[in-house]
Amino acid sequence: MDFIYHLANASLTLRVVEHLLQKADLPLSWITVIHQIDGWVIKVRMDDIIEESTAEDFRAYLNELGIPHEPNIRLRMALWALETGQSPVDVMRRYQVAVVSHGKPERAEIEAFRNQFVMGLGYCPETLA
């Protein structure tokens, strides 16, 4: 079962990652985190054996933080490429997307991306707050 959401900023993205790390009962397969100019797109893949009530609880949690997202064709292709095992660097190069994290939820990768981006710009855009 997949959940694809658009989140407004890095803080909300980090909250989702923390939630996934704390909830050992969620049958998480992997998470993909992509940064875009207008926010963040996350795709969370749960095992097919997830109970409907658990899925609905997680969907409600995500709805509090962001909005369900229907990715455009370029983003769908990038997500598919990551799922099929292509390296994030190749996917970024081919589809011109910023893959921040793919696989196990990693708070450190998101924070490092945010810090490097802010340092390069010299200020913190709203999406990186």
Backbone as numpy.savetxt, mean C-alpha at the origin, in Angstrom:
# Nx Ny Nz CAx CAy CAz Cx Cy Cz
-8.48 -12.74 -1.29 -9.32 -11.58 -1.29 -8.43 -10.35 -1.29
-8.71 -9.41 -2.19 -7.91 -8.21 -2.32 -8.66 -6.98 -1.82
-7.91 -6.07 -1.24 -8.42 -4.77 -0.81 -7.51 -3.73 -1.45
-8.06 -2.86 -2.28 -7.27 -1.80 -2.90 -7.88 -0.47 -2.46
-7.04 0.34 -1.80 -7.51 1.60 -1.24 -6.56 2.74 -1.56
-7.13 3.93 -1.63 -6.37 5.17 -1.79 -6.37 5.86 -0.43
-5.18 6.21 0.04 -5.02 6.89 1.32 -4.39 8.25 1.07
-4.76 9.23 1.87 -4.35 10.61 1.63 -2.89 10.89 1.96
-2.34 10.22 2.96 -0.98 10.57 3.36 -0.23 9.39 3.96
1.03 9.62 4.25 1.91 8.57 4.77 1.48 8.10 6.16
0.97 9.01 6.98 0.56 8.63 8.33 -0.56 7.59 8.30
-1.52 7.78 7.40 -2.60 6.80 7.28 -2.09 5.46 6.75
-1.16 5.53 5.82 -0.55 4.32 5.27 0.18 3.56 6.37
0.91 4.28 7.19 1.62 3.65 8.31 0.65 3.04 9.32
-0.49 3.67 9.52 -1.50 3.11 10.43 -2.01 1.76 9.92
-2.22 1.65 8.61 -2.66 0.37 8.05 -1.58 -0.69 8.25
-0.33 -0.33 7.99 0.77 -1.28 8.17 0.86 -1.72 9.62
0.77 -0.78 10.55 0.81 -1.13 11.98 -0.35 -2.05 12.35
-1.52 -1.77 11.81 -2.70 -2.60 12.07 -2.45 -4.03 11.59
-1.89 -4.17 10.41 -1.60 -5.51 9.87 -0.55 -6.24 10.70
0.43 -5.50 11.19 1.47 -6.12 12.00 0.95 -6.55 13.37
-0.02 -5.82 13.91 -0.56 -6.12 15.23 -1.62 -7.22 15.20
-2.31 -7.35 14.09 -3.41 -8.32 13.99 -2.90 -9.64 13.43
-2.39 -10.48 14.30 -1.85 -11.77 13.86 -2.93 -12.69 13.32
-4.19 -12.42 13.68 -5.28 -13.29 13.23 -5.70 -13.00 11.78
-5.22 -11.90 11.19 -5.54 -11.62 9.79 -4.68 -12.51 8.89
-5.30 -13.22 7.96 -4.53 -14.12 7.08 -3.88 -13.36 5.92
-2.92 -12.51 6.23 -2.28 -11.65 5.24 -1.33 -12.45 4.36
-1.47 -12.28 3.05 -0.50 -12.85 2.11 0.62 -11.84 1.85
0.24 -10.62 1.46 1.20 -9.56 1.22 0.48 -8.22 1.09
1.27 -7.16 1.11 0.76 -5.81 0.91 1.69 -5.10 -0.08
1.09 -4.30 -0.95 1.85 -3.45 -1.86 1.51 -2.01 -1.52
2.55 -1.19 -1.42 2.37 0.24 -1.12 3.00 1.03 -2.26
2.19 1.88 -2.89 2.66 2.71 -4.00 2.35 4.17 -3.69
3.36 5.01 -3.87 3.17 6.44 -3.66 2.83 7.10 -4.99
1.83 7.97 -4.97 1.47 8.77 -6.13 1.44 10.23 -5.72
1.40 11.11 -6.67 1.41 12.54 -6.39 0.26 12.95 -5.48
-0.90 12.32 -5.67 -2.10 12.70 -4.91 -2.36 11.83 -3.69
-1.45 10.95 -3.34 -1.65 10.10 -2.17 -0.97 8.75 -2.32
-1.50 7.78 -1.63 -0.92 6.44 -1.59 -1.97 5.42 -2.01
-1.53 4.40 -2.72 -2.40 3.28 -3.07 -1.82 2.05 -2.39
-2.69 1.36 -1.67 -2.27 0.10 -1.05 -3.13 -1.02 -1.60
-2.50 -2.15 -1.80 -3.23 -3.36 -2.16 -2.86 -4.41 -1.13
-3.88 -4.89 -0.45 -3.68 -5.91 0.59 -4.29 -7.20 0.08
-3.50 -8.25 0.04 -3.99 -9.56 -0.38 -4.09 -10.45 0.86
-5.31 -10.92 1.09 -5.55 -11.87 2.17 -5.69 -13.26 1.58
-5.39 -14.26 2.38 -5.61 -15.64 1.95 -7.08 -15.85 1.64
-7.35 -16.78 0.77 -8.74 -17.08 0.39 -9.55 -17.65 1.55
-8.90 -18.09 2.60 -9.62 -18.71 3.71 -10.10 -17.70 4.76
-10.06 -16.43 4.43 -10.49 -15.41 5.38 -12.00 -15.50 5.61
-12.39 -15.39 6.85 -13.81 -15.42 7.18 -14.46 -14.12 6.74
-15.72 -14.19 6.34 -16.43 -13.01 5.84 -16.50 -11.91 6.90
-16.73 -12.28 8.15 -16.82 -11.26 9.20 -15.47 -10.56 9.40
-14.38 -11.31 9.30 -13.04 -10.73 9.42 -12.77 -9.79 8.25
-13.16 -10.21 7.05 -12.98 -9.37 5.86 -13.79 -8.08 5.98
-15.01 -8.18 6.47 -15.85 -7.00 6.62 -15.30 -6.05 7.68
-14.78 -6.59 8.77 -14.16 -5.76 9.80 -12.95 -5.00 9.24
-12.13 -5.70 8.47 -10.95 -5.06 7.89 -11.37 -4.01 6.85
-12.37 -4.32 6.05 -12.88 -3.36 5.06 -13.41 -2.10 5.77
-14.11 -2.28 6.88 -14.63 -1.14 7.64 -13.47 -0.29 8.16
-12.41 -0.95 8.64 -11.24 -0.23 9.11 -10.63 0.60 7.98
-10.47 -0.02 6.81 -9.89 0.70 5.67 -10.79 1.85 5.21
-12.10 1.65 5.28 -13.03 2.71 4.90 -12.94 3.93 5.81
-12.52 3.72 7.06 -12.32 4.84 7.98 -11.10 5.68 7.60
-10.12 5.03 6.96 -8.86 5.72 6.67 -8.74 6.20 5.23
-9.44 5.54 4.32 -9.29 5.89 2.91 -10.53 5.56 2.13
-10.36 5.50 0.82 -11.49 5.18 -0.05 -11.10 4.02 -0.96
-12.07 3.15 -1.26 -11.79 2.07 -2.21 -11.29 2.67 -3.53
-10.35 2.00 -4.14 -9.69 2.57 -5.32 -9.79 1.61 -6.49
-10.11 2.14 -7.65 -10.09 1.38 -8.90 -8.89 1.89 -9.70
-7.79 1.14 -9.70 -6.58 1.63 -10.36 -6.74 1.74 -11.87
-6.02 2.71 -12.44 -6.01 2.83 -13.90 -5.21 1.67 -14.49
-5.20 1.56 -15.79 -4.58 0.41 -16.45 -3.09 0.30 -16.15
-2.38 1.42 -16.12 -0.94 1.39 -15.83 -0.68 0.85 -14.43
-1.46 1.32 -13.47 -1.29 0.86 -12.09 -1.71 -0.61 -11.95
-2.77 -1.01 -12.63 -3.18 -2.43 -12.60 -2.08 -3.33 -13.14
-1.45 -2.89 -14.23 -0.36 -3.68 -14.82 0.84 -3.75 -13.87
1.13 -2.64 -13.20 2.24 -2.63 -12.24 1.95 -3.58 -11.08
0.72 -3.54 -10.56 0.35 -4.43 -9.46 0.43 -5.89 -9.90
-0.03 -6.18 -11.12 0.02 -7.54 -11.64 1.46 -8.00 -11.79
2.32 -7.12 -12.29 3.73 -7.47 -12.47 4.38 -7.82 -11.13
4.05 -7.07 -10.09 4.60 -7.38 -8.76 4.09 -8.73 -8.27
2.81 -9.00 -8.51 2.22 -10.28 -8.09 2.89 -11.46 -8.78
3.31 -11.27 -10.02 3.92 -12.37 -10.76 5.41 -12.51 -10.48
5.93 -11.72 -9.54 7.30 -11.90 -9.10 8.32 -11.00 -9.75
7.90 -10.03 -10.55 8.87 -9.10 -11.12 9.41 -8.20 -10.02
10.63 -7.78 -10.17 11.25 -6.97 -9.12 10.62 -5.58 -9.08
10.52 -5.01 -7.88 9.97 -3.65 -7.76 10.71 -2.62 -8.61
12.02 -2.75 -8.74 12.80 -1.81 -9.54 12.40 -1.89 -11.01
12.25 -3.12 -11.53 11.81 -3.28 -12.93 10.41 -2.73 -13.13
9.53 -2.97 -12.16 8.16 -2.48 -12.25 8.15 -0.95 -12.24
8.94 -0.34 -11.38 9.00 1.12 -11.31 9.49 1.70 -12.64
10.50 1.07 -13.20 11.07 1.54 -14.46 10.06 1.39 -15.60
9.44 0.24 -15.68 8.53 -0.06 -16.79 7.24 0.74 -16.73
6.64 0.87 -15.54 5.32 1.48 -15.41 5.32 2.88 -14.81
6.51 3.39 -14.49 6.65 4.75 -13.96 5.78 4.97 -12.71
5.90 4.05 -11.76 5.21 4.17 -10.47 6.26 4.04 -9.37
5.97 4.62 -8.22 6.88 4.57 -7.08 6.44 3.45 -6.14
7.02 2.26 -6.31 6.73 1.13 -5.44 7.55 1.31 -4.17
6.86 1.58 -3.08 7.54 1.83 -1.81 7.80 0.52 -1.07
6.84 -0.40 -1.17 6.96 -1.66 -0.45 6.10 -2.71 -1.14
6.59 -3.95 -1.14 5.81 -5.07 -1.66 6.23 -6.31 -0.89
5.24 -7.01 -0.34 5.52 -8.23 0.42 5.03 -8.09 1.84
5.90 -8.43 2.77 5.59 -8.31 4.19 5.46 -6.83 4.54
4.50 -6.47 5.39 4.36 -5.04 5.76 5.64 -4.52 6.41
6.16 -3.43 5.89 7.42 -2.87 6.39 7.26 -1.38 6.67
7.13 -1.05 7.92 7.03 0.36 8.33 8.29 1.13 7.96
9.44 0.50 8.12 10.72 1.17 7.88 10.87 1.61 6.43
10.38 0.82 5.48 10.49 1.19 4.07 9.68 2.45 3.76
8.50 2.55 4.35 7.65 3.73 4.12 8.28 4.96 4.75
8.79 4.82 5.96 9.42 5.96 6.63 10.70 6.39 5.90
11.49 5.44 5.41 12.70 5.79 4.67 12.36 6.52 3.37
11.32 6.04 2.67 10.89 6.71 1.45 10.47 8.14 1.75
9.67 8.30 2.78 9.18 9.63 3.16 10.36 10.55 3.51
11.29 10.07 4.31 12.43 10.90 4.72 13.30 11.31 3.53
13.57 10.37 2.62 14.40 10.69 1.46 13.69 11.67 0.53
12.39 11.50 0.35 11.62 12.37 -0.53 11.60 13.78 0.04
11.33 13.91 1.34 11.28 15.22 1.99 12.65 15.89 1.96
13.71 15.11 2.20 15.05 15.68 2.19 15.38 16.20 0.79
14.98 15.47 -0.25 15.25 15.90 -1.62 14.48 17.16 -2.00
13.26 17.28 -1.51 12.43 18.45 -1.83 12.78 19.67 -0.98
13.15 19.41 0.26 13.40 20.50 1.18 12.16 20.93 1.95
11.03 20.28 1.70 9.80 20.53 2.45 8.97 19.26 2.42
7.91 19.23 3.23 7.09 18.03 3.34 5.73 18.26 2.68
5.50 17.66 1.52 4.17 17.79 0.90 3.10 17.11 1.76
1.87 17.51 1.55 0.76 16.99 2.34 0.67 15.46 2.30
0.95 14.86 1.15 0.82 13.40 1.04 1.88 12.65 1.84
2.93 13.33 2.25 3.99 12.67 3.02 3.90 12.97 4.51
2.90 13.72 4.89 2.71 14.06 6.32 2.32 12.83 7.11
